[in-house]
Amino acid sequence: MYFSKKIALILFSSMTLGTFVSCTKKVESRPNFIFKPAPNNSDAFKFNNEVVSNAELSKGIESDIYDAEYKVYETKLNKVKGMIIEKLINMDTRKGSLSADEYLEKYITKGKGASDKEVEEFAKERNIPTDHMDQQMKERIKTFLGMEIKRKIMDEWMSEQTNKYPVEIYLTRPVRPVFEVNVGDSPFVGKADAKVTIVEFSDFQCPYCSKGREVMDELKKKYGDKIKIVFKNFPLPFHNQARDAAHAALCAAEQEAKAFWKMHDSMFSDQSKLDKESLNTLAKKHGLKIDIFKACVDGAKHMSKIDADLEEGKKVGIKSTPTFFVNGQLVNGAHPVEVFSEIIDEQMNK
C-alpha cells in the first residue's frame, strides 16, 4: 500500500502540533477510529472490509520503526546502567557520605579531562574554521571531549565491576530490519564469495560518509578478505558536487578496478576538491589515461548506474548517508566498528 509524500508530510507534521492543539479551546475534528484488540497478531487495521496486515503497514518505514524501538530500548538500558552504577557505588565502603557524583569524581574519573592539544586536534579533524575557535568554542569542545573521556573511563570501570558481579538483562533488543540489496556490478573489495557482505550507500561530499569510510577501513584491517565491502552511490541532491564525483570514480573503475578505490580514498580524504579540475588532477595522480577518463566524464557514460543505485536505495528506505546493509541488516549511519563487528561475528558463526 502506498500513499503520497504530501499526505505523509501533512500527517506526520501534524503530530508535532499535538501539544499546541491540546492547549487551544477549539475542539478539532478527529477521525472515527475504533481502537480494539486485533483478531490475530498479523492484522493492523480494517477499512471497508479490507484487512491490512502489520507487514503491509510496516512496508517502507522499517528503519523508522527500528529506530523508534531502539530508542526505547536504549533509554531503558541507560536507566539500567545508571541504577547498576548507583548500586556498585553504594557497595563500596569508601562512599561514606559522598554523593554518587562526588564518588565518581574522587575514585573513578579523578579529574580527567581534555587537553588543549586534544581540542585543537578535534577542531582540525572536524574542519572547524580557525576564526570560529574563540574561547567559548574551545570551552564547549573541551567540555564535550571531557564528557567523552569520562564516559569511556566509567565504561571501563563498569566492565571490571560487572565481571565480578554479572548483570542479567531481560530487556528485548529490537531486531534490525533485513533487506534484499542487489550487489550487481558495483565496485567491491574482499573475496567475491565472502560469508559477510557489507553494502554501503554513500555520498562523496557527505562529511559523515568520510567517517563511514574510516570505519570500513578499520573493518578491512580487522577481517581482511573474510568480508566483502560493496560501494553504491547515493549522491544527495543538496551536495552539488557529489554526483560528478561519483561518476568520476566509476570512470576510473572503467580503466582499472583498483583505480576506483584510489579515487574513492582521495576524494574522501579531501572533500573540498571535488570540482572537475581537481578530479582530473586526481585521475592523473593515480595513473589513469586522462583522455579516456575525460571522455568518459564528459559523456556522462555511467550516470545511469548512479540513477540505478539511487532508485535501489530509495526502494529499501534510505533517507540519509551513509547507510549500510550487513548481510541485508540495516545499519543507518557511521556507527563505531563495534556495532558492525557484532553483526559480522554473529553472521560468521552461523
Secondary structure by P-SEA (a helix, b strand, c coil): ccccaaaaaaaaaaaaaaaaaaaccbbbbbccccccccccccccccccccccccccccccaaaaaaaaaaaaaaaaaaaaaaaaaaaaaaaccccccccaaaaaaccccccccccaaaaaaaaaaaccccccccaaaaaaaaaaaaaaaaaaaaaaaaaaaaaabbbbbcbbbbbccccccccccccccccccccbbbbbbcccccaaaaaaaaaaaaaaaaccccbbbbbbbbccccccaaaaaaaaaaaaaaacaaaaaaaaaaaaaccccccaaaaaaaaaaaccaaaaaaaaaaacccaaaaaaaaaaaaaaccccccbbbcccbbbcccccaaaaaaaaaaaaac
